[in-house]
Amino acid sequence: MKILSLHCDYIKFKPLKKALKNPQEISKEDEKGHEVKEPLVILTAVEKSDESNKNIISEYVKNVKELASQVKAENIVLYPYAHLSSSLSNPDFALKVLEDAEKELNKEFRDGNSLSLKLGDKKETTNLSKKEKFKVVRAPFGYYKEFELKCKGHPLSELSRVIGTSEMKEVKSVGGKVVSKEEEVDVAELVKRLTKVKMSADRNKDGLKSNVELGRDLDLYVVNEVVGSGLPLFTPRGTTIKRELERFIVDEELKRDYQYTSTPIMAKSDLYKISGHWQHYQDSMFILQVGNETFALRPMTCPFQFVIYKSKPRSYKELPIKYAEISNLFRNEKSGELMGLTRLRQFTLADAHILCTPKQLEDEFKKVIDLINYVTKTLKIEGLWYRFSKWDPKNKEKYVDNPKAWEETQRSMKNILDKLKIKYVEAENEAAFYGPKLDIQYKNIFGKEDTLITVQIDFALPEKFDLTYVDENNEKKRPMIIHRSSIGCLERTMAYLLEKTQGNLPTWLSPTQVRVITFTDRNLKAAEKVFAKLRETGIRVDSDFGATTVNDKVRSAELMKIPYLITIGDKEEEKGTIALKKRGMNEKPKFGVKLDDFLKEILEEIRERK
């Protein structure tokens, strides 16, 4: 058995989902989670070798009591933690050990009493020399859990032990590692991670939070089984981020001559039969039967915008026409593929379709790449690479069957990419059913590759919809079409930004940009005036005027990743200034700051999207 004891100010934990097929049954109280103050937390891994040790429970309890005595702790949390060992026991055995230890430790012991422990047919008796009383809480066994703790940091607050060998060994720190004769365990690094971040199933191996955990911690979105998987509910805070991303891209695209449309989220199957989605994409669509007619929620915007284009005759003088829309789209993704904001059944795409002449194609493609580069630079999106996604001639079901058009269009896209000096990898069987794509790829914190933004050249749909324009010779011609996004799916881009910054979003994207707090109740009126002035200028500001300490208020603001914290105390009220602290544990507050100077600084930061 391996244990890691942490003497803490507090620990909070809550089960999230099953880690075993048949975990222990838990109460409604357990489901809501627990918070224990001033605990000794015993992270415990019961090992295979413990199954043959009839004294393992008594040894475990003895060690826990010794550790509790050293730090004078009365509250004990027994926390199953499999990550301490790679040779775990049978889950039923491990649960039995923890249950029996919990029962014995919860008893009150007095001088002369003995502690009797039983596992199987073996009894072990331990004499105790002093009065001891413990309140023990056992974390649920067999569940992925989130937990947060604050370690006290004194010399005995972090100790690791190996129990169940010929003699108990306290493992000591050597060169930053905790070492025993049996093995070396990097407990120092584990303690560092445990005491600084909340651990859960939603983290990568480096302890970075996924957008799932960040969304929960920062109150950004909710996923509810009653609503359904892949259908996030954005809170006001999460909606603020999404709205700012939408405003950013709409304003930029309007500057670049895009014309915005607003089209229905559903249509009759007839529309999708013309476009080819019915034949090539139906498995990924949500189908609705309305009376005698069949409808479907739209998986893409293009057919709707093509109907707008075709609503009247078009001249070459009008081209290029660039239709854009912030579109709610629907894809019937498999449940196993759904993940946070990365892959959804309903999502929001910054979609656009450029209808142009063949001569305009290369220049318009270049402009699309320029827009994408501007967006990724502004949002500081890094680590991207390009994939030239081609068709597979053997896959007749997925693609429009027109080999000549496929080869010509792929050759055309390749020439454009080479002229633009874009470095790319080629991938067969990754194209859209109507044409080749340039996919801009990234990896999330778990190393999973996905597409952030895509650009496509379409040879098929102009013909399917009979789209035309009249050229300079008064002859009807078919336009070329570029399908593109610019900022991608807003939810996926939001997920990327949350994970990259770990929630420390730039000020212009932060749900709350400034928080105002009071030093004492005496300063309430002065703080309210500062709050009102910030709000009048359009700053997203909130307040914490409660009766808690300033340290607690600062910590709360840090946990919510708020970029700026303003404190109003007696000196600030007297001088008409503010105490200003930027986000970050290492950032020191500035005193005597004039509010007008701060407003000028933050408004420029927001305007320039720094």
KAFEN-V335413 format. One record per backbone hydrogen bond with DSSP energy under -1.0 kcal/mol. NH is the residue of the N-H (numbers start at 0). CO is the residue of the C=O. Records with the same first field share a line. If there is no record, write none. Layout:
NH=CO / CO
//
This chain:
1=44
2=160
3=42
4=158
5=40
6=156
7=38
8=149
10=35
11=147
12=33
13=145
15=143
16=143
18=141
19=141
23=140
30=26
31=27
33=12
35=10
37=8
39=74
40=5
41=76
42=3
43=78
44=1
47=86
49=46
50=47
52=49
55=52
58=54
59=55
60=56
61=57
62=58
63=59
64=60
65=61
66=62
67=63
68=64
69=65
70=66
72=67
75=134
76=39
77=136
78=41
80=43
83=80
84=81
88=45
93=89
94=90
95=91
96=92
97=93
98=94
99=95
100=96
101=97
102=98
103=99
104=100
105=101
106=103
108=131
112=109
114=125
116=123
118=121
121=118
123=116
125=114
127=112
131=108
134=73
136=75
138=77
143=16
145=13
146=198
147=11
149=9
151=6
156=153
158=4
160=2
161=168
162=0
168=161
170=159
173=176
176=173
177=184
178=171
179=182
184=177
186=184
189=185
190=186
191=187
192=188
193=189
194=190
196=192
198=146
203=207
206=203
209=201
213=209
214=210
215=211
216=212
217=213
219=214
221=232
227=223
230=227
232=221
234=219
238=234
239=235
240=236
241=237
242=238
243=239
244=240
245=241
246=242
247=243
248=244
249=245
250=246
251=247
252=248
253=249
254=250
256=253
257=252
258=321
260=323
266=295
268=293
270=267
272=268
273=269
274=270
275=271
277=271
279=275
280=276
283=280
284=281
287=294
289=292
292=289
294=287
295=266
296=285
297=264
303=300
304=300
305=301
306=302
307=303
308=304
309=305
310=307
315=469
317=314
320=354
322=352
323=258
324=350
326=324 / 348
328=346
329=297
330=344
331=283
332=330
336=333
338=342
341=338
342=338
344=229
345=229
346=328
348=326
349=487
350=324 / 348
351=483
352=322
353=481
354=320
355=479
363=359
364=360
365=361
366=362
367=363
368=364
369=365
370=366
371=367
372=368
373=369
374=370
375=371
376=372
377=373
378=374
380=375
384=440
386=438
387=424
388=436
389=426
394=391
395=393
398=394
399=432
401=399
405=401
406=402
407=403
408=404
409=405
410=406
411=407
412=408
413=409
414=410
415=411
416=412
417=413
418=414
419=415
421=416
424=385
426=387
429=389
430=389
431=434
434=431
436=388
437=454
438=386
439=452
440=384
441=449
443=447
446=443
449=441
451=439
452=439
454=437
455=482
456=435
457=480
458=433
459=433
463=459
464=460
466=461
468=476
469=313
470=474
473=470
476=468
479=355
481=353
482=455
483=351
484=453
489=347
492=488
493=489
494=490
495=491
496=492
497=493
498=494
499=495
500=496
501=497
502=497
503=500
504=502
508=505
509=505
512=539
513=539
514=563
515=541
516=565
517=543
518=567
522=519
523=520
526=522
527=523
528=524
529=525
530=526
531=527
532=528
533=529
534=530
535=531
536=532
537=534
538=533
540=538
541=513
543=515
552=548
553=549
554=550
555=551
556=552
557=553
558=554
559=555
560=557
561=556
563=512
564=580
565=514
566=578
567=516
572=568
573=569
574=570
575=571
576=571
577=592
578=566
579=589
580=564
582=562
586=583
589=579
592=577
597=593
598=594
599=595
600=596
601=597
602=598
603=599
604=600
605=601
606=602
607=603
609=604
//
